Amino acid sequence: MRVNLVIIFLVAILVQSTAQNRDKNVDVGPEFKKLITELDECIKAKDQNCLEISDKIIKKGKKEKVPFLDYLYFKRAFYFFNRNELDSTMVYSRLAVQNLNPVEKQRSDVAAYNLLANCYYFKGELNSAITIYLKIAAILENGGNQLHLGYLYSNIATLLGQTGNKEKQLDYLHKSFKLLKESNDERFIATVASNLGLAYYHAKDTVKTNKWAKEAVELSELSNDLVAKTQSNLTLSLIQKDLNKSLEYAEQSVKYADELKDKTHMTSAYYRYADALDKLGEGKKAINYAEQAVKFAEEIGDNLTLTNAAATAGKIYYNLGQKEKAADFYYTYSILKDSISSAENAREINDINTKYQTEKKEKQIIEQDLKIQKQQSNLLYAIFGGLLLLSIFGGIFIYYRKSQHLKLKQFQQEKENAILNSFILGEERERGRISHELHDGVAAMIGAAKMSLESIPHLPKEKQMQQLSKVQGILEHSHADIRHIAHNLLPTVLEKEGLIQATEQFVSEINETKLVHIAVTDKNSQANENSKQLQLMLFRIIQELVNNIIKHSQAQNAEIVFSKINNALQIEVIDDGLGYSDTITKENQGLYSISQRLKSIGGNFKITNGNAGGTRAKVELNV
């Protein structure tokens, strides 16, 4: 079971209390102070349009070339932030940090950066939010308010946890706790301690989990921090082996979650309490909490917790002998479990393996380079030792230089082979993932259908047809999933009709989404006459290039052109998007994969900006 850390508790606090309080030190003079007070009052009124006042302030500031223009831009950004107009907030926040007050103590950089980070957070761009928060931390670390720095470290830790960087997350949580303790904070220190307990629970460190959860309990009693009380008792329930003690902690977690009246915490506490009750044989009492957990998770859109809660409710109803209701919850569980894709995990495993193999070969290349340099140095010293031996040592130098360069070339080839092998391994892992999807997804739904069928004889006649209809729905979903998995393994159209028709079908599916319009043109390329294995490889390359267009190019139109020039098959993928400004390196995994695969079979890959804008990717292969 996975329990999320508390949501960032400081999203707006730093906006109103801007860390070093620099904005309070801004010397704006009586005229601007009067105008800014008028703007602040307008913002507090919520529904009023304050743009006219803000425009007046900024025009006056520009005209008089005031040094505090950054503060005026921040005030405008803050107005838009209060209206949830994030794009406008970001524009004026950036203008603020681009026009900083020459007097450091009067700058509004911390406040403007914080607005910008909050916008990224609300947009779901967590890595960008982390980057901005780190900029704020750099300012605060240079003599800033240490209590606010502690709050900021906790926010950074929460975002790092959401992006999967568990090691750095623990580091920042510890730094946050240390600063809050040194600053005698009573407001959030208990929450930070409970977050440490949860983080160590996910790291499977039971000793430290227990230590920090109990620390959070003690601190929360002093400050009555309900978030910390809920989380710490929930964590203690998870690690407690004594079922009665585990139930006691889970019950406390529910109590504090109810006081908190926050559905995010109530969802986790309720289904954990239901699970503990069920293990002690109190299924009838447990099912009410399990159903409440499912309801709250649906309301807040937390699919991960909803999956766990639905599985718990299904298990409890099954143990109570109510197979029809158990089937309903298991059906929900199976649908959600399928929706939480494991593709990212498979990609991460492949990336890690590729990186490991590449770094290993790069290390060998570096060692070989050092060896070459050392030998060259020794040869040069020998040459300077005597002109009489110049010709002999010259020959030795040339011989060794060629020998070592051949070895270097050999190591480079081994490196490329390692990368290709890692791609093959990634494909094998992908096959393994599909196997798991069949087992965990389709098998689970068929199991739910089986239980539903078993319950039919026990139902009144008027409900039997309803139950049969539900079974039909489950089987139709299973059938669609199997077709989808099979199509991803080897498109049926490609197997029967060839690459051109498979590409046209793939493009038609993309066009239906209206994300981009793609046309396919075949100039007598005879692409369908190649082996099925080669056609499948080219089809995967086309899929990768089209996915890149959708994700990165912002294009409206694209075209895929098949042709044959001088007995070489040529495939061009052209779009009218932003253009291409990168290079094909191992860091650019998708394009690098295409380049290496084509190189291994004697082909070429090139990507450039088009003459009229956009991007032109060209694949050439002698066939």
C-alpha positions as CSV (number, residue, x, y, z in Angstrom):
1,M,0.0,0.0,0.0
2,R,1.2,3.5,-0.8
3,V,0.3,6.6,1.2
4,N,1.1,10.0,-0.4
5,L,3.0,12.7,1.6
6,V,1.0,15.7,2.7
7,I,0.4,18.2,-0.1
8,I,2.6,21.3,-0.1
9,F,1.4,23.2,2.9
10,L,3.2,26.5,1.9
11,V,1.8,27.2,-1.6
12,A,0.5,30.6,-0.6
13,I,2.3,31.4,2.6
14,L,5.5,32.6,1.0
15,V,3.5,34.8,-1.3
16,Q,2.1,36.7,1.6
17,S,5.2,36.5,3.8
18,T,7.9,36.8,1.3
19,A,10.7,35.1,3.1
20,Q,13.1,38.0,3.7
21,N,10.3,40.5,3.8
22,R,12.1,42.5,1.1
23,D,8.9,44.1,-0.2
24,K,8.3,45.7,3.1
25,N,11.6,47.4,2.8
26,V,10.9,48.8,-0.7
27,D,11.2,52.6,-0.6
28,V,8.4,53.6,-3.1
29,G,7.7,57.1,-1.9
30,P,4.3,58.6,-0.9
31,E,2.7,58.8,-4.4
32,F,3.4,55.1,-5.3
33,K,2.5,54.0,-1.7
34,K,-0.9,55.6,-2.1
35,L,-1.5,53.9,-5.5
36,I,-0.2,50.5,-4.2
37,T,-2.5,50.7,-1.2
38,E,-5.4,51.3,-3.5
39,L,-4.4,48.2,-5.6
40,D,-4.1,46.1,-2.5
41,E,-7.6,47.1,-1.4
42,C,-8.9,46.3,-4.8
43,I,-7.3,42.8,-4.8
44,K,-8.8,42.1,-1.3
45,A,-12.2,42.9,-2.8
46,K,-11.8,39.7,-4.9
47,D,-14.3,40.3,-7.7
48,Q,-13.1,43.7,-8.8
49,N,-11.2,44.4,-11.9
50,C,-7.9,46.0,-10.8
51,L,-6.1,46.2,-14.2
52,E,-6.7,49.9,-14.6
53,I,-5.0,50.7,-11.3
54,S,-2.2,48.3,-12.1
55,D,-1.7,49.8,-15.5
56,K,-1.5,53.3,-14.1
57,I,1.1,52.2,-11.5
58,I,3.4,50.4,-14.1
59,K,3.1,53.2,-16.7
60,K,4.1,55.7,-14.0
61,G,7.0,53.5,-12.9
62,K,8.3,53.1,-16.4
63,K,8.0,56.8,-17.2
64,E,9.9,57.8,-14.1
65,K,12.4,54.9,-14.5
66,V,12.0,53.9,-10.9
67,P,14.4,51.3,-9.4
68,F,11.6,49.3,-7.9
69,L,9.9,48.3,-11.2
70,D,10.3,44.6,-10.1
71,Y,8.0,45.3,-7.1
72,L,5.3,46.9,-9.4
73,Y,5.5,43.9,-11.7
74,F,5.2,41.5,-8.7
75,K,2.1,43.3,-7.5
76,R,0.4,42.9,-10.9
77,A,1.4,39.2,-11.0
78,F,0.0,38.8,-7.5
79,Y,-3.3,40.2,-8.7
80,F,-3.5,37.7,-11.5
81,F,-2.5,34.8,-9.1
82,N,-5.5,35.7,-6.9
83,R,-7.7,35.4,-9.9
84,N,-6.2,32.0,-10.9
85,E,-5.0,33.4,-14.2
86,L,-1.7,31.4,-14.1
87,D,-0.3,32.3,-17.6
88,S,-0.6,36.1,-16.9
89,T,0.9,35.5,-13.4
90,M,3.9,33.8,-15.0
91,V,4.5,36.6,-17.5
92,Y,4.6,39.4,-14.9
93,S,6.6,37.2,-12.4
94,R,9.3,36.8,-15.0
95,L,9.3,40.6,-15.8
96,A,9.8,41.2,-12.0
97,V,12.9,39.0,-11.8
98,Q,14.2,40.5,-15.1
99,N,14.0,44.1,-13.7
100,L,15.4,43.7,-10.2
101,N,16.0,46.6,-7.8
102,P,19.7,47.5,-7.7
103,V,19.5,47.5,-3.9
104,E,19.5,43.8,-3.0
105,K,17.5,44.2,0.3
106,Q,14.7,45.9,-1.6
107,R,14.3,43.3,-4.3
108,S,11.1,41.3,-4.9
109,D,12.8,38.3,-6.4
110,V,11.8,35.9,-3.7
111,A,8.1,36.8,-3.9
112,A,8.1,36.7,-7.8
113,Y,10.0,33.4,-7.9
114,N,7.6,31.9,-5.4
115,L,4.6,32.9,-7.6
116,L,6.3,31.4,-10.6
117,A,7.0,28.1,-8.8
118,N,3.3,27.9,-7.6
119,C,2.1,28.4,-11.2
120,Y,4.3,25.5,-12.4
121,Y,3.1,23.4,-9.5
122,F,-0.6,24.0,-10.3
123,K,0.1,23.3,-14.0
124,G,1.6,19.9,-13.0
125,E,5.1,20.8,-14.2
126,L,6.8,19.6,-11.0
127,N,10.4,19.6,-12.3
128,S,10.1,23.3,-13.3
129,A,8.6,24.1,-9.9
130,I,11.5,22.4,-8.1
131,T,14.0,24.4,-10.2
132,I,12.4,27.7,-9.2
133,Y,12.1,26.6,-5.5
134,L,15.9,25.8,-5.6
135,K,16.5,29.4,-6.8
136,I,14.6,30.7,-3.9
137,A,16.5,28.4,-1.5
138,A,19.8,29.8,-2.9
139,I,18.6,33.4,-2.0
140,L,17.4,32.4,1.5
141,E,20.6,30.3,2.2
142,N,22.5,33.6,1.8
143,G,21.4,35.1,5.1
144,G,17.6,34.8,4.6
145,N,14.9,33.9,7.1
146,Q,15.8,30.4,8.3
147,L,12.3,29.5,9.4
148,H,10.9,30.2,5.9
149,L,13.9,28.3,4.4
150,G,12.8,25.3,6.5
151,Y,9.2,25.6,5.1
152,L,10.7,25.8,1.6
153,Y,12.9,22.7,2.1
154,S,9.7,20.8,3.0
155,N,8.0,21.9,-0.2
156,I,11.0,20.8,-2.2
157,A,11.0,17.5,-0.5
158,T,7.3,16.9,-1.3
159,L,7.9,17.7,-5.0
160,L,11.0,15.4,-5.1
161,G,8.9,12.6,-3.6
162,Q,6.2,13.1,-6.3
163,T,8.9,13.0,-9.0
164,G,10.4,9.7,-7.6
165,N,13.6,11.1,-6.2
166,K,13.3,9.4,-2.8
167,E,16.9,9.9,-1.7
168,K,17.0,13.7,-2.2
169,Q,13.5,13.8,-0.7
170,L,14.8,12.4,2.6
171,D,17.7,14.8,2.5
172,Y,15.5,17.9,2.2
173,L,13.1,16.6,4.9
174,H,15.9,16.3,7.4
175,K,17.2,19.8,6.5
176,S,13.7,21.1,6.9
177,F,13.2,19.5,10.3
178,K,16.6,20.7,11.5
179,L,15.8,24.4,10.6
180,L,12.3,24.3,12.0
181,K,13.6,22.8,15.3
182,E,16.4,25.5,15.5
183,S,13.7,28.2,14.9
184,N,11.4,26.7,17.6
185,D,8.6,26.3,15.1
186,E,5.4,24.7,16.4
187,R,3.2,25.1,13.3
188,F,4.6,22.6,10.8
189,I,7.4,20.7,12.5
190,A,5.1,17.8,13.4
191,T,3.9,17.5,9.8
192,V,7.5,17.4,8.6
193,A,8.3,14.6,11.2
194,S,5.3,12.6,10.0
195,N,6.4,13.0,6.3
196,L,9.8,11.6,7.4
197,G,8.0,8.6,8.9
198,L,6.1,8.0,5.6
199,A,9.2,8.5,3.5
200,Y,11.2,5.9,5.6
201,Y,8.2,3.5,5.4
202,H,8.4,3.6,1.6
203,A,12.2,3.1,1.9
204,K,11.4,0.0,4.0
205,D,13.4,1.2,7.0
206,T,11.1,0.1,9.8
207,V,13.4,1.3,12.6
208,K,13.5,4.9,11.3
209,T,9.8,4.8,10.3
210,N,8.9,3.9,13.9
211,K,11.2,6.6,15.3
212,W,9.9,9.5,13.2
213,A,6.2,8.5,13.4
214,K,6.5,8.5,17.2
215,E,8.4,11.8,17.1
216,A,5.5,13.2,15.0
217,V,2.9,12.0,17.6
218,E,4.7,13.7,20.4
219,L,5.2,17.0,18.5
220,S,1.6,17.0,17.2
221,E,0.3,16.7,20.8
222,L,2.1,20.0,21.6
223,S,0.8,21.8,18.6
224,N,-2.5,19.9,17.9
225,D,-1.3,19.4,14.3
226,L,-4.1,17.2,13.0
227,V,-2.3,16.5,9.7
228,A,0.7,15.1,11.6
229,K,-1.6,13.2,14.0
230,T,-3.4,11.5,11.1
231,Q,-0.3,10.6,9.1
232,S,1.8,9.4,12.1
233,N,-0.9,7.1,13.4
234,L,-1.5,5.8,9.9
235,T,2.2,5.1,9.5
236,L,2.4,3.3,12.9
237,S,-0.6,1.2,11.9
238,L,1.2,0.1,8.7
239,I,4.3,-1.2,10.5
240,Q,2.7,-2.6,13.6
241,K,2.7,-6.5,13.6
242,D,0.3,-6.8,16.5
243,L,-3.1,-6.7,14.8
244,N,-4.9,-5.2,17.9
245,K,-2.2,-2.5,18.2
246,S,-2.4,-1.8,14.5
247,L,-6.2,-1.4,14.7
248,E,-5.7,1.0,17.6
249,Y,-3.4,3.2,15.6
250,A,-5.7,3.0,12.5
251,E,-8.7,4.0,14.7
252,Q,-6.7,7.1,16.0
253,S,-5.8,8.0,12.4
254,V,-9.5,8.0,11.4
255,K,-10.4,10.1,14.5
256,Y,-7.9,12.8,13.6
257,A,-8.8,12.6,9.8
258,D,-12.5,13.3,10.8
259,E,-11.4,16.3,12.8
260,L,-9.3,17.5,10.0
261,K,-12.3,17.1,7.5
262,D,-9.8,16.6,4.6
263,K,-11.0,13.9,2.2
264,T,-7.4,13.2,1.0
265,H,-6.4,12.1,4.6
266,M,-9.8,10.6,5.3
267,T,-9.5,8.3,2.3
268,S,-6.2,6.8,3.3
269,A,-7.2,6.5,7.0
270,Y,-10.6,4.9,6.3
271,Y,-9.5,2.1,4.0
272,R,-6.5,1.3,6.3
273,Y,-8.9,1.1,9.2
274,A,-11.2,-1.1,7.2
275,D,-8.4,-3.4,6.3
276,A,-7.3,-3.7,10.0
277,L,-10.9,-4.4,11.1
278,D,-11.3,-7.1,8.4
279,K,-8.1,-8.9,9.5
280,L,-9.6,-9.1,13.0
281,G,-12.8,-10.6,11.7
282,E,-15.0,-7.4,12.0
283,G,-16.0,-7.4,8.4
284,K,-19.5,-5.9,8.9
285,K,-18.0,-2.9,10.6
286,A,-15.1,-2.7,8.1
287,I,-17.2,-2.5,5.0
288,N,-18.8,0.9,5.8
289,Y,-15.3,2.5,6.1
290,A,-14.1,0.8,2.9
291,E,-17.1,2.1,0.9
292,Q,-16.5,5.6,2.4
293,A,-12.9,5.4,1.3
294,V,-14.0,4.5,-2.2
295,K,-16.5,7.4,-2.3
296,F,-14.0,10.0,-1.1
297,A,-11.3,8.8,-3.5
298,E,-13.7,9.1,-6.4
299,E,-14.7,12.6,-5.3
300,I,-11.1,13.9,-5.1
301,G,-10.0,12.0,-8.2
302,D,-7.2,10.0,-6.4
303,N,-7.1,6.9,-8.7
304,L,-4.2,5.3,-6.9
305,T,-5.9,5.3,-3.5
306,L,-9.3,4.4,-5.2
307,T,-7.6,1.3,-6.6
308,N,-6.5,0.2,-3.2
309,A,-9.8,1.1,-1.5
310,A,-11.8,-0.8,-4.1
311,A,-9.6,-3.9,-3.7
312,T,-10.1,-3.7,0.1
313,A,-13.9,-3.4,-0.2
314,G,-14.0,-6.3,-2.7
315,K,-12.0,-8.5,-0.4
316,I,-14.3,-7.7,2.6
317,Y,-17.5,-8.3,0.7
318,Y,-16.1,-11.6,-0.6
319,N,-15.2,-12.7,3.0
320,L,-18.7,-11.8,4.0
321,G,-20.1,-14.1,1.3
322,Q,-21.7,-11.2,-0.7
323,K,-20.1,-12.2,-4.0
324,E,-22.2,-9.8,-6.2
325,K,-21.0,-6.7,-4.4
326,A,-17.5,-8.1,-4.2
327,A,-17.6,-8.5,-8.0
328,D,-18.6,-4.9,-8.4
329,F,-15.6,-3.6,-6.4
330,Y,-13.2,-6.0,-8.0
331,Y,-14.4,-4.8,-11.4
332,T,-13.6,-1.2,-10.4
333,Y,-10.3,-2.4,-9.1
334,S,-9.4,-4.2,-12.3
335,I,-10.4,-1.2,-14.5
336,L,-8.3,1.2,-12.4
337,K,-5.3,-1.1,-12.2
338,D,-5.2,-1.4,-16.0
339,S,-5.4,2.4,-16.3
340,I,-2.3,2.9,-14.1
341,S,0.2,2.0,-16.9
342,S,3.5,0.3,-16.2
343,A,5.0,1.7,-19.4
344,E,7.0,4.4,-17.5
345,N,8.5,1.7,-15.2
346,A,9.6,-0.4,-18.1
347,R,11.1,2.7,-19.8
348,E,13.0,3.6,-16.6
349,I,14.4,0.1,-16.4
350,N,15.6,0.2,-20.0
351,D,17.1,3.7,-19.5
352,I,19.0,2.6,-16.4
353,N,20.3,-0.5,-18.1
354,T,21.4,1.6,-21.2
355,K,23.0,4.2,-19.0
356,Y,24.9,1.5,-17.1
357,Q,26.2,-0.3,-20.2
358,T,27.1,3.1,-21.8
359,E,29.0,4.4,-18.8
360,K,30.9,1.1,-18.5
361,K,32.2,1.4,-22.0
362,E,32.8,5.1,-21.7
363,K,35.0,4.4,-18.7
364,Q,37.0,1.8,-20.7
365,I,37.4,4.4,-23.5
366,I,38.7,7.1,-21.1
367,E,41.1,4.6,-19.6
368,Q,42.3,3.7,-23.1
369,D,42.7,7.4,-23.9
370,L,44.8,8.0,-20.9
371,K,46.9,5.0,-21.8
372,I,47.4,6.4,-25.3
373,Q,48.5,9.8,-23.9
374,K,50.9,8.2,-21.5
375,Q,52.5,6.1,-24.3
376,Q,52.7,9.1,-26.6
377,S,54.4,11.1,-23.9
378,N,56.9,8.3,-23.3
379,L,57.7,8.1,-27.0
380,L,58.2,11.8,-27.3
381,Y,60.7,11.8,-24.4
382,A,62.5,8.9,-26.1
383,I,62.7,10.9,-29.4
384,F,64.2,13.9,-27.6
385,G,66.8,11.6,-26.1
386,G,68.7,11.2,-29.3
387,L,68.4,12.1,-33.0
388,L,70.1,8.8,-33.9
389,L,67.1,6.8,-32.7
390,L,64.6,9.2,-34.3
391,S,63.6,6.9,-37.2
392,I,63.3,3.9,-34.9
393,F,61.2,5.6,-32.3
394,G,59.2,7.3,-35.0
395,G,58.2,4.0,-36.4
396,I,57.4,2.7,-32.9
397,F,55.2,5.8,-32.3
398,I,53.3,5.4,-35.6
399,Y,52.8,1.7,-34.9
400,Y,51.6,2.2,-31.3
401,R,49.4,5.1,-32.3
402,K,47.6,3.1,-35.0
403,S,47.4,0.1,-32.7
404,Q,45.8,2.1,-29.9
405,H,43.4,3.9,-32.2
406,L,42.3,0.5,-33.5
407,K,41.7,-0.6,-29.9
408,L,39.8,2.7,-29.3
409,K,37.7,2.1,-32.3
410,Q,37.1,-1.5,-31.1
411,F,35.9,-0.2,-27.7
412,Q,33.7,2.3,-29.4
413,Q,32.1,-0.5,-31.4
414,E,31.6,-2.5,-28.3
415,K,29.9,0.5,-26.7
416,E,27.5,0.8,-29.6
417,N,26.9,-3.0,-29.4
418,A,26.2,-2.6,-25.7
419,I,23.6,0.1,-26.4
420,L,22.0,-2.0,-29.1
421,N,21.9,-5.0,-26.7
422,S,20.3,-2.8,-24.1
423,F,17.6,-1.9,-26.6
424,I,17.0,-5.5,-27.2
425,L,16.8,-6.1,-23.5
426,G,14.3,-3.3,-23.2
427,E,12.1,-5.0,-25.8
428,E,12.3,-8.2,-23.8
429,R,11.2,-6.3,-20.7
430,E,8.4,-4.8,-22.7
431,R,7.3,-8.3,-23.6
432,G,7.4,-9.1,-19.9
433,R,5.3,-6.0,-19.1
434,I,2.7,-7.2,-21.6
435,S,2.7,-10.6,-19.9
436,H,2.0,-8.9,-16.6
437,E,-0.8,-6.8,-18.2
438,L,-2.5,-10.0,-19.5
439,H,-2.1,-11.7,-16.1
440,D,-3.0,-8.7,-13.8
441,G,-5.5,-7.0,-16.0
442,V,-7.4,-9.5,-18.3
443,A,-7.1,-12.3,-15.8
444,A,-8.5,-10.1,-13.0
445,M,-11.5,-9.1,-15.1
446,I,-12.2,-12.7,-16.1
447,G,-12.0,-13.5,-12.4
448,A,-14.5,-10.8,-11.7
449,A,-16.8,-12.2,-14.4
450,K,-16.5,-15.7,-12.9
451,M,-17.6,-14.5,-9.5
452,S,-20.5,-12.6,-11.0
453,L,-21.6,-15.7,-12.9
454,E,-21.4,-17.7,-9.7
455,S,-23.7,-15.3,-7.9
456,I,-26.4,-15.5,-10.6
457,P,-28.2,-18.7,-9.2
458,H,-28.5,-16.9,-5.8
459,L,-30.1,-13.8,-7.2
460,P,-33.8,-13.0,-7.8
461,K,-34.9,-13.6,-11.4
462,E,-35.4,-9.9,-12.0
463,K,-31.7,-9.3,-11.2
464,Q,-30.2,-12.2,-13.1
465,M,-30.4,-10.5,-16.5
466,Q,-28.9,-7.4,-15.0
467,Q,-26.0,-9.5,-13.6
468,L,-25.6,-11.2,-17.0
469,S,-25.4,-7.8,-18.7
470,K,-22.7,-6.8,-16.2
471,V,-20.7,-10.0,-17.0
472,Q,-21.1,-9.2,-20.7
473,G,-19.6,-5.7,-20.1
474,I,-16.6,-7.2,-18.3
475,L,-16.0,-9.7,-21.1
476,E,-16.3,-7.0,-23.8
477,H,-13.7,-4.9,-22.0
478,S,-11.4,-7.9,-21.7
479,H,-11.8,-8.7,-25.4
480,A,-11.0,-5.1,-26.3
481,D,-7.9,-5.1,-24.0
482,I,-6.6,-8.4,-25.6
483,R,-7.1,-6.9,-29.1
484,H,-5.3,-3.8,-28.1
485,I,-2.3,-5.7,-26.6
486,A,-2.1,-8.0,-29.7
487,H,-2.2,-5.0,-32.0
488,N,0.7,-3.3,-30.1
489,L,2.8,-6.5,-30.4
490,L,2.3,-6.8,-34.2
491,P,-0.2,-4.7,-36.1
492,T,-2.6,-7.0,-38.0
493,V,-2.7,-4.6,-41.0
494,L,1.1,-4.7,-41.2
495,E,1.2,-8.5,-41.1
496,K,-1.5,-8.8,-43.8
497,E,-1.1,-5.8,-46.0
498,G,2.3,-4.2,-45.3
499,L,4.0,-1.1,-44.0
500,I,2.2,1.5,-46.1
501,Q,-1.3,0.3,-45.1
502,A,-0.2,-0.1,-41.4
503,T,1.1,3.5,-41.4
504,E,-2.2,4.8,-43.0
505,Q,-4.2,3.0,-40.3
506,F,-2.0,4.4,-37.5
507,V,-2.2,7.9,-38.9
508,S,-6.0,7.7,-39.2
509,E,-6.2,6.9,-35.5
510,I,-4.0,9.9,-34.7
511,N,-6.1,12.2,-37.0
512,E,-9.3,11.2,-35.1
513,T,-7.8,12.7,-31.9
514,K,-7.5,16.1,-33.8
515,L,-4.1,16.7,-32.1
516,V,-2.5,17.0,-35.5
517,H,-3.4,16.2,-39.1
518,I,-1.1,13.7,-40.8
519,A,-1.1,12.7,-44.5
520,V,0.6,9.6,-46.0
521,T,2.1,9.7,-49.5
522,D,3.6,6.6,-51.3
523,K,5.7,7.5,-54.3
524,N,6.1,3.9,-55.6
525,S,8.5,3.1,-52.8
526,Q,7.8,-0.7,-52.9
527,A,8.2,-0.6,-49.1
528,N,5.8,-3.5,-48.6
529,E,8.2,-5.8,-50.5
530,N,10.7,-5.9,-47.6
531,S,10.8,-8.5,-44.9
532,K,8.1,-8.3,-42.2
533,Q,10.8,-7.9,-39.6
534,L,12.3,-4.9,-41.4
535,Q,8.8,-3.4,-42.0
536,L,8.0,-3.7,-38.3
537,M,11.2,-2.0,-37.4
538,L,10.4,0.9,-39.8
539,F,6.9,1.1,-38.4
540,R,8.2,1.5,-34.9
541,I,10.5,4.3,-36.1
542,I,7.6,6.1,-37.7
543,Q,5.6,5.7,-34.5
544,E,8.4,7.2,-32.5
545,L,8.8,10.2,-34.9
546,V,5.0,10.9,-34.9
547,N,4.9,10.7,-31.1
548,N,7.7,13.3,-31.0
549,I,5.6,15.6,-33.2
550,I,2.6,15.3,-30.9
551,K,4.7,15.8,-27.7
552,H,7.2,18.5,-28.7
553,S,6.5,20.2,-32.1
554,Q,3.1,22.0,-31.6
555,A,2.5,21.2,-35.2
556,Q,-0.8,21.5,-37.0
557,N,0.0,19.4,-40.0
558,A,2.5,16.7,-40.9
559,E,3.2,14.3,-43.8
560,I,4.9,10.9,-44.1
561,V,6.4,10.3,-47.6
562,F,7.6,6.9,-48.8
563,S,9.9,6.9,-51.9
564,K,12.7,5.0,-53.6
565,I,15.8,6.8,-54.8
566,N,18.8,4.9,-56.4
567,N,17.6,1.6,-55.0
568,A,17.4,3.1,-51.5
569,L,14.1,3.2,-49.5
570,Q,13.6,6.7,-48.2
571,I,11.0,7.7,-45.5
572,E,10.5,11.4,-44.7
573,V,8.4,12.7,-41.8
574,I,7.8,16.4,-42.2
575,D,5.8,18.8,-39.9
576,D,5.1,22.5,-39.7
577,G,5.9,22.9,-35.9
578,L,8.5,24.7,-33.9
579,G,11.5,23.2,-35.6
580,Y,14.4,21.2,-34.2
581,S,17.2,22.7,-32.1
582,D,18.9,19.7,-30.5
583,T,21.4,17.1,-31.6
584,I,21.1,13.3,-31.7
585,T,22.9,12.2,-28.6
586,K,22.5,9.4,-26.1
587,E,20.7,11.9,-23.8
588,N,18.0,12.1,-26.5
589,Q,17.0,8.5,-26.0
590,G,14.3,8.2,-28.7
591,L,16.2,9.7,-31.6
592,Y,19.4,8.1,-30.5
593,S,17.7,4.7,-30.5
594,I,16.4,5.3,-34.1
595,S,19.9,6.3,-35.3
596,Q,21.6,3.3,-33.7
597,R,19.1,0.8,-35.0
598,L,19.4,2.1,-38.6
599,K,23.2,2.2,-38.3
600,S,23.3,-1.4,-37.2
601,I,21.6,-2.5,-40.5
602,G,23.5,0.0,-42.8
603,G,20.9,2.7,-42.8
604,N,21.1,6.4,-42.1
605,F,18.9,8.8,-40.0
606,K,19.0,12.6,-40.2
607,I,16.8,15.3,-38.6
608,T,16.9,19.0,-39.6
609,N,14.8,22.1,-39.7
610,G,12.6,22.4,-42.8
611,N,13.1,25.2,-45.4
612,A,9.7,26.8,-44.5
613,G,9.9,26.0,-40.8
614,G,9.1,22.9,-38.9
615,T,11.1,19.7,-38.8
616,R,12.2,17.2,-41.5
617,A,13.3,13.7,-40.4
618,K,14.7,11.4,-43.1
619,V,15.3,7.6,-42.9
620,E,17.4,6.1,-45.7
621,L,18.0,2.3,-46.1
622,N,19.6,0.3,-48.9
623,V,17.2,-2.6,-49.7
